[in-house]
Amino acid sequence: MSDNKILKRANELFEEIRTIRRDVHMHPELGYHENRTSALIKAKLREYGVDNIEQPTPTSVVATIVGRKGEGKTIALRTDIDALPINEETGLEFASENDGVMHACGHDFHVSMMLGNAEMLSEMRDEFCGRVKIIFQHSEDTQPGGAKELVAKGIMDDVDAIVGLHVLPDEDPEEYGKVCFRSGPMTTSADLVQVTVTGLGGHSSQPHLLHDPVLAASQMIVLLQQIQARYTDANETAILPITYIRGDSAINVVPERVEFGGAARTYNNEVRKVIEDQVYKIGRGVAEVSGCTVDVNYVKGYAPVINDKELTALSRAATADVIGEDRVIDLERPMNFSEDFSAYSDVSGKPGTFMILKAGNAGHYAPLHNPASTLNEGTIPYGMAAMVATAIRYLNGDCSA
């Protein structure tokens, strides 16, 4: 199948894949509980005749499609399948039937498009060498994320490169089907900072007899905001907002304990280490001067996604050839969200690239992770074409018939 036929075939499959998307959207499941979703995926993969189906974990699915042009490399295409604990407010006729659970991050698009990729690649075995491994990953939106678990189970051992894609809504409903690329940093890291300050509480009229955890926590929060200004290069991104603080007590009582926390993000692993070190140092210093005990729990979450230069260039060229140069966007800046896709390259050392697919909206705009978030279904063929074209271009660059 030539480049110009890939998008044509994706368009021919549109109605089928849209039906799957709506089914998945109506039946969202949280991370580690994607039982119906994984069962549907396996049923479709068997229907499409892939060469092998595995389940490395109870709710993840991995399919393999073997090319017939000869031996070669293995490329992995990865998608995520979990939903979020959100009450849907889209008003769509196929809205979630599971109370309190919604596909508000586009993973229903990801699942359906990847099934479309499996169908297309199964039809195209004669047109490529090597193998395509398709990963339907559980629990992307729940730390520590399913990617690390799959890598630990050896999913990347026989893979030479990996490609991922994420949809992104847009205020313009017609701004869809455009694929964004960027070499180097693409998303931030995401580490959790959780702090418990324990002091000596008591009556607020006698603060000199107490060890005030409210004051200690406040001092630490202010000092944490100085990490970027004083300990990292001004040209680097270092984000550490405090998103909660708890210390319930009567208005005239200093409490025994205060808890607070937030998420640390950066595009640079060296900066990531600086942030972690400074959080611990500040905690020790505040404990020393306040007389309180400061317990810091710094949870290493998702690493930044760093796109491989050569693989990104190959993917960009292949995508432009199938959907047109006018639908390809070169991003000047990375995204400021995080993705556990990073683990596939960060842990295994294999090259990866992660593309962003603009997906407009279905009548009203809301960002991802919002109960009113919608996406334009016309996006689907473009995402499929980009992934399939990338896989075939990569594999056919290293054939040995």
N, C-alpha and C positions, 0 to 999 in steps of 0.2 A: 504494500500500500504506500503510494508516494505521499510526500508531505502534503500536497494539496488535497489528498483524499482523507487525511486524518480528521480534519475539522468537518468535512462532509459526513463522515461516518458518525462522528460525535453528535452532529445535528440529527441524524437519522435515529439515534438512540435516545433523543431528548425526552420524548413522552414516557418511555419506559423508566428512565432514570429519575425523572421528575416524580413519577408515581412512587418510586422507592423513597425518594426524599420526603414526601408527604407522610408516608407510612412511618418512617423513622421519627419525623417531627412529632407525630401524634403520640408516639410511645417512647418518650425519653427515659433514660435510666442513668442514675448517678454512677460515678466511678466505682469499680469493683462489683457492680451489680448489673452490668450490661448483658443480662442473660438472653432476653428476647432479641436484642440487637445482634449479638454474636450468632444466635441461631439463624436469624434471617440472613446474615452475611454468609454463613456456611451453606445454606440452602441455595443461594444465588451462585456462589462459587462452584458448587457441584453442577448446577444447571449450565454454567458457562464452560465447564470442562477443563478447569485448571488441572495442572499435573499433580499437585500435592496440596493438602490442607492439614495444618497443624494447629494445636492450641497450647502454646507455651504456658499460659496461665488459664484459669477457668473462664475468663471472659475476653481474652484476646484471640485473634485469629491471624494466621500467616499462610498465605497461598504462594505457590511457586509455579511459574510458567516457563517452560524450557523452549528456547528458540531452536529452529531446525536448520539454520544456516551453518552451524558448526559450533565448536567449543569457543568459549570466550569468558568474559568477566560476568560478574553478578551485580546488578544494581537493585537497590531497594527503594520502593515507593511507600511512604508511610502516611497513614491518616489516623486521626483520633476519633473515638466513638462515644464518649461519655457526655452527659448533659449536666446542667447546673441546678442547684436548689433554689429555683426562682419560680414564682407564680406568673404564668404567662398572661400578658395583657395586650396581645396583638389584634385580637378580634378575627383572626384567620379562621376559615371554615375547617381547616385541618389543625387547629390549635391542640396543644397538649391535653391528653386525656388523663394524665397522671398529676394529681394535685401537688403543687409545690415543686414540680420538676419541669424544666424547659430546656430545649436546645436554643439557648440564647447566645451561643458562641459560634454557631455555624457548623457544628460537627455533623449535623444531619446532612448538610451539603457535602461535607468531606466524605462521609460514608458512601453516599449515593454516587458521587463522582468517581470514587475509587473502585466501586463495583463496576461502573462503566468502563474504567481503565482495564479492569480484569477481563471484561467481555471483549473489548477491542483487542487487547494483546493476545488473548486466546485465539482470536480469529486470524491474527497476524503472525503466528509462529514461524511461517515460512520466510518472513521478511527480516528476521534478526537472529543473531547468534547469542550464545551465552544464556543467562537466565534473568528473569525479573522476579524478585521476591516482594510480595505485597503485604505490608504490615498494617493490620487493623488494631491499633493500640488502645488498650483500656486506660481509663483514669488519667487523662492529661491535666484536668483542672483540679486535681486533688494532690497536694504535695504528699510524699516525695515524687509523685508522678510515675506512670507506668513504664516510661521509657527506660529508666535505670534498671527496673526489674527485668525487662526483656533483654537488655544488654547483658546483665548478669547471667541470664540463662543461655547466652551464646548466640543470640539472634544475629549479631553482626560478624560472627567469626568467619563466615564464608562470603561476606559482602564486601565489594570493592568501593562502592560509593552509595550515598543515600540522598533522596530528594523528598522534600515536604512542601506543603502548600497550605495557606490559610486565607479564608475569605475575609473581607473587610467591608462593612456597609459604607455608604456614601450619602450625603445629603441630596445629591442629584439622582433620582431614580433611574436615569438613563446612563449613568456613569458606571457601567458594568462590563465585564468581559475583558478588562485590561489587566495585564499581568506585570507586576512590579518586581524588579531585580535590584540587588545591591551586593557587591563584593565586600567582604569584611564583616564587621558587626552588623547584625540585622535586628536582634532583639536584646533586651537587657537580661542580666541575671535577676534572680528573685530569692533573697535570703530573708528568713523571718527572725526578727529581734524581739525576744520576750523577756521582760525584766520583772523580778519581784523584789521589792524593797521592804524589809521587815525591821521595825524599830521597837521602841517602847512607847506605847500609847498611854493616854490618860487625859485628865481635864485640861482644856485649852487655856485655863487661867494660870497654869504652871508649866509653861513650855521649857523652862530651864531644868526641870526635873525629868524631861522626856528625851527620847531620840526620835525626832519627827520624820516619818517616812514620806510625808507629803512634800516637805521642803527638800529632802534628799532626792526624791524622784523628779521634782521640778528642776533642781540644779543639773541633774544628769540629762534631762531632756534638752535643756539649753545647750549643754556642752556637746551633745550628740550633733546638734545642728551646725557646730563649728568644724566638724570633720572635713566637709568639703572645702571650707574656706581656708583651713590651715594645714591640712594633711594630704591633700590631693592636688594634682596639677589643675590649674584653672581651665585648661583645655579639655579636661576629662569630665564625664558625667558621674556624679555620685549623688544618689537620691536616698534620703532616709526620713520620710515623714512619720511622725508618731500618730497612729490612727486610733488608739484607745488609751484611756487611763481610768482605773477603777480604785476606789478607796472609800467605800461607803462607811459612814459613821454619823452620829448625831452632830449637830452643828457646833456644839460646845465640847466635842471630844476629838482629840487627835487619835487617828486609828493606829492599829498595830501594823497594818500592812497596806501597801499600795502596789498595784500591778499596772504595767503599761507595755506597749509594744508597737511595732510597725514593720515595714518591709524595706530592705536595702536593695537598691538596684544600681547596676553599672554595666557598661559595655566592655569593660577591661578586667581581666582576671587578676591583674596585679593590683588595681584599685580595689577590687573586691576583697583582697587579702588585707589591705590597709584599713578598710572599713571595719572588718572583723576584729583586727588587732586593737584598733582604737576603742571600739565598743567595750571590750574587756578591760582595757586600761582605764577608761573613764569610770567604769563600774567599780574597780578597785579603789580609785582615788576618792570617789564620792563616799564609799564605805568608810574609808580612813577618816575623813574629815567630819562625817555625820554621826558616827557611832552606830550606824545601821548595818544590817547585813544586806548585801546586794547580790542577788543570784541572777546571772545572765545566762539565758538559753539562746544561743545563736545557731539557728538551724540552717545548714547549707542546703539551699533549694536548687532551683534551676540555674545552670550556667548560662552565660550569654550565647546566643546563636551566632557563630562566626562562619560566614559563607566562604567556601573555598573559591579562590579566584578563577581557576581554570574550569571547574565544574559549573560555576555560575555563568561564565562566558559561553560555555557549550549550551547550557539550558536556555539562555537568552536567545542565542542564534537559532536554535531549533524551534523555539516558541514563535519567534518573529516569522520564520518560514511558513508556519502553519496558520497563524491567526493574523499576520500582517504586522509590519513595523509600527503602524499607527496605533496598535493595541499593546505595545510594549513600552513600559515606563522605567527609566533609570532613576532610582531614588537617590537624592542627595543626602538624606538623613535616614538613620535606622528608625525602627519602630520603638516606642517606649513601653511596650508590654513584654511579657516573658513567655517562654514556650519550652516545654521539656523535650522538644525535638533536639535541643542542644546536646542531650546526653548521648545520642547515637554517635556523634563525632567526638565530643569532649571525652567520653570514657573509652571509646574504641580507637580513637586516633584516625578513623577513616574520613575521607573528605565528604562534605555534605553541602547542600544548598537548599535554602528555604525561600520560597517565593510568596508574594502577597497577591491575591486575586481580588480586584475591586468588584463589589457586588451590589452597588446601588442600594435600592430599598424597594419594598413592595407597597408603596403608597404613603408611607410616613417613615421618617428617619429617626432612629435611636441607635446609640452605640452598642457594641457588643456587651454582653452581660447586663443588659437592660431588659426589663420585662416586656417592653414594646418593640424590641429590635426585630426588624424584618429584612429580607434580602430578595433581590430580583432573581427569579429562577432562570432567566435568560442567560445568566452567568455560567450555567452548568457545562455547556459544550466547550467553552473556552478553557475552563479548568481542566477538563478531560484531555483536550487536545494538547495543552502545554505539557502535562505530565507524560502522556504517551510519546509525544515527539521527543522529549528529553531522554526517556529511557531508550528508545530505538537509536537515536543519534549517538548516545554514549556507547551502547553495546556494539554497534556496527563500526565503531572506530577501532575496534580491537578484535576482529574476527580471525579465526584460524580454521578454515573449512577443512 
